Amino acid sequence: MKKFVKLSLAAAVATAGLTSTASAVSLEEAIKGVDISGQFRYRMQDRQADGATLNAGESTNATDVEVEIGVKVPVNDMVTAVFKIDAAPNTADNATNNDVLTVEDYYFAYANGAVSATFGMQNIPGRLTDGVQGNGLVALYNTGAGVTVGAAWFNDHRAGTAEEQDAKSVIAMGNVGPVSFMAQYVDVLDTLDSYNLKADTKVGPLSLGVEYSETGFDANNTDNSTLKAYASTTIEKVSLKASYASTGDDNSGSLHANTDVWANSVETPSEWLLWQLGTATNGDMDVVAIDASYPVTDKITVRGAYADGDIAGTDATETLGQVTYKMSKNLSAYLRLSNLEVGTNESDRGRIEVAYKF
C-alpha cells in the first residue's frame, strides 16, 4: 500500500463518482489521503493430459489475466471506505474474451482503539475458503495480551456450499509464548459446521507448523478432514520445506470454493497444494513433499519440488521445476513446469507469468 500520488484513469473515475454528488470540493481535496494498491498479472499456460481421470487426451492452452485496483478513501478519523476494482479476462483454447470491470469488494472499515469492524461485501476471513466474498459484518477485538478475538456474520456468501444460507463464525488468533496460533469455527445454517486450528513455532533454525480442518455436514455423517504438518529451514542459501498431508476417508476439510484452472485442487490456505497435486476434494489421501529454492543471483531463483503419496490407494506423484526472475521490487516473472502422475494417468503443465504489484 502506498500514498496515492498519481491517479490512474480507473481510480479517478471511481473516486470522482464517489465524491461528485457528495460535495463540490476540488479533486485535489477529494483525493487527499486516498491510498491505492493493486496488481497486473498475466499468465500464459498449457496442459496436456492422458488418462480418464485427468481428462483423456486433453491438450489445452489458456491465458489468465488479473487486474486489480484497491482504493481506500478516508471518511473520518475512524471510518474508511474500501473498494477493489477487478477485471479477470480468462481465455482458453485460443478464444478471446475481454471482461468488464467489476467492483469486487465494497465495505466500510471502522477502527477505534482495540476494536475494528468491516461491514459490506468483503473477503470471508480465515483459512477455510479460497478468498471468496460475502455480504456481512466482521468485528475484531484486540485483548492487549497478544490475542485478538472476533466474530463474523454473512447473510449471503460465495463459498460454494448453500450460498443463500446465513454463515456465522468466531475466530481467535495471536501468540502464546513461542507459539503463534489461529482457531476458527464456522456454522452455515442447516448445512454444515466447520473448524480450523493452526499453530506455528520456531525451534532453533527450524520453523514448525501443524494445521487441522474438519467439516461436518448436517445431511450425512461423512469423514471430511485435512491434516497438515510442515518444517522449514535455510541451509547456507538453500531454503528447504518438508510437508506431510492427509485427508479423511470421504473428502478434505475445507469449505470448498473456487478451483484453479484445470486443477482438481482448491487453492484454500487450509489445504495442501503443490501445483497440480493437492488435498482439496480428495478423500483418503496421504502425501509427503520436499520443496527447495536457491538464489542463483540477487534476481534469479531456482526451485525444485517433489511430492509422493496415494489417493484412495492409487499412487500419485508430482515433480515441479521453476525459475523466477525478480527484475525489481514490484516486477517479477517465472517459468514453471510440472509433471503429475496418478496411477496410469499423466498430466504435463506449464506456465509463464509476469506480475506487477503497486
Secondary structure, 3 states (H helix, E strand, C coil): CEECCCCCHHHHHHHHHHHCCCCCCCHHHHCCCCEEEEEEEEEEEEEEEECHHHCCCCEEEEEEEEEEEEEEEECCCCEEEEEEEEECCEEECCCCCCCCCEEEEEEEEEEECCEEEEEEEEECCCCCCCCCEEEEEEEEEECCCCEEEEEEEEEEECCCCCCCCCEEEEEEEEEECCEEEEEEEEEECCCEEEEEEEEEEEECCEEEEEEEEEEEECCCCCCEEEEEEEEEEEECCEEEEEEEEEECCCECCCCCCCECCCCCCECCCCCCECCCCECCCCCCEEEEEEEEEEECCCCEEEEEEEEEEEECCEEEEEEEEEEEEEEECCEEEEEEEEEEEECCEEEEEEEEEEEEEC
